[in-house]
């Protein structure tokens, strides 16, 4: 059994990169909420350019890496920059020319379900709360809500208190799995009853989501063929 616990921390995690004595701050994860930005980021070439821009690079450098003309690379970079997915890191003067070095705004990206608008999944529309669809809808809501909270925390410079527990459990049998589920439900119910205070002055509601699913099995080479 492995457990990872993260609690009461600032969710706006930054990666600090030093390139040629210049310090660059980069988000570990950026949640994309704008549909247009999601469309831009999902393009195969633009996604490739984002991965190449983990460190600052110019259009000429990127063109050599991806096998495309500098003009076409510039076209894609302009789209990425316009939607806040890359930013200017540095400008260098070469004679009478100015070379722009761009860097990705984050090490990785995730698209918020909110970018899909009305067709985005919503747990309130799922009738069967024991279904895998409901679990997926809950996960999507976490991405949407926490992504919005992280953005607000960034804008205001405030800390965002969160809690995450990640564990792998190998059950001996379906009976043990059912017993675990029952005990977990009882424990959560007891804790919520103990700490929930509807009328506490200055209190704030928090969402608690607990989910479990089988780990995906790795296919053997012969199964892949």
N, C-alpha and C positions, 0 to 999 in steps of 0.2 A: 504494500500500500504506500502510495506517495501522496503527500499533501503539500500544497503551496498556499501560503496565507499572505494576503496583502491587505492592510487596513489603515484607515485614517491617513491617507497620503494625498498629495497633490496629483490629480490625474493628468495634469498638463506636463507630461514627462518630456524632457529635452535631452537630446544627444548633442554633446559638444565635440566638434571636429576641428582639428587644427591642421591647416594646409598652408605650407610655406609661411609659418608664424602668424597666419591670420586665423582668428577664431570664428567658427560658424555655429550658430545654434539651430538645431533641427528637431522638430517634433518627432517622437517615436512613432506615433500614429495620428493621422489626420482623418477625421470623419467627413466625408463629402456629402453635403446635404442638397446642393444645388443640382437639379437635373442636367443643366447644360454642362456643368463641370464634370459630372459623372460621365456624360457622353464623351467628353474630351479625354478623360483619363482612361477610358476603356478601349480606346483605339489601340491596336497592337503596336504601331510604331511609337505612339506617344507614351504608352506604357513602358516600352523599351527605353525611351529617352529619360523617363522619370527614374528608372533604375540606374541608368548611366550617370545621372546627376546626383548621386549620393555624395559626390565631391564636386566642387565648382568646375565647370568646363565651358569652353566656347563652342559656337556653332561649327567652326572649322574642325575642332577636335572631335566633336560628336559625329560629324559627317564621315570622318575617316573610320570611326569605330563601327558605325552602322551601315556603311556602304551606300551613302546617299549624298546627293549634292548639298552644298552648304545652303543654297537658296531654299531647298525643300525642308531642310532641318530648321532653318529660321522660321519657315511658315508654321511648323508644328510647335516650335518654342514660343512663338508669339501667342498661339492659342492657349498653351499651358500657362503662360504668364498672365494672360488676360483673365483667366479663371482662378488665379491665386494658387496654382499648383507648383510653380517655380518662382523664384525671385532673383533679383540682381544681387550677386555676391561681391563682384569686384569689376572695376573697369581698368583696362591697361592701355596706355598710349603707345602706338607703334608709328613713329613718324607723324604724319597728319591724320592717321586713322585711330579710332577708338575701338578696342576689342572688349565686348561684354562677356563676362563669365557669369553663368547662371547656376543655381543650385536648387534642388528640390526642397520644398517646404517641410517635408516629412520623410522619414525612412520607409514608411509604408502607409497605405491608404485603405480605407474601407468605405463602401458606399452605404449611406443610411437608407433604410427602407422608405424614409420620408421623401427621398428623391423620386419615388415612383408615384407620388401623389395619391389620388383616391384608390388606386388599385393596390396600394401597399398592404401587406398583411397586418391584421389587427386581432389580438387575442379575444376582444369582445365579440368578434364575429364567429369564433370557433365554439361549436356547441359541445363537442366531445372533449372534455378536459383531460382525458386519458390518452388522447391521440398524439401521434408524432407531429401532426400539423399544429396542434396547440403549443407544443414545446418549441417548435420553430417560430411561431408567432411571438412567444414570450421572448425568445432570444433576439428577434428583430426589434421588439419594443425596447429592449435594453440598449441596443446600438443606437436607436433613434433618440431615446431620452438622455442617455449619458453623453452622447455626442453633443446634444444641445447644451447640456450642463457644462461640459468642458469648454465649449465656445464662450459661454457666458462668463465662466471663471477666468478665461484668458482675457476677455474684454475688460473685466473689472479688477484683475490682479488678485482675486481672492482664492483661497484654498477650497478644494472640493473633497469632502470626506467620503470615502467609499470603503467597501469591504468586499473581498473576493476570497472564496475558498475553492480550491481545485483538488480533487482527490480521485484516485483510481481504486476501486474496490472489486475484488474477485470473489463472487458468491459461490458457495459450494453447491447450492441448489436453488431452484425457484422458490422453495419454501423459505430458505434463508433470506432471499431477496424480498419476499413479501413481509417477513418479520422485520427486516431492516426498515422498510418503507413505513410500516406501522409505528415502530419506535421513533423514527425520525419525525413523523407527523405529530406524534404526541409531544415530543421534546420541543418542537417549534411552537406548537399551540401553547404549551406551558410558558415558554419564554416571551411570546407575544403578549399573553395575558398579564405577565409580570411587569413588562416594561412599557406597554402601550398606555399612554395617558392622553385622552382626547381633549382635555381641558387645560393641559399644562401651559402656563404663560411662556411665550417664546419658543414653544415646542415646534418641531417640524416633522412632517410625515416623511418616512423613508419607505422605499419599495423593497421588499424581500422576495427574491425569486430563487427557488431551489428546483433543480432539474437533474435528471439522470438519464443516461442512454447507454446502450452497449457500445463498446469501442469498435470502430471499423476493423475488420480483419484484413490483414495483408494477404493478397493473392500470391500463390506460388507461381513461379515462371511458367509452368505448364498450363496453369489456369488462364494466364494472360494471352496465350497464343491461340 
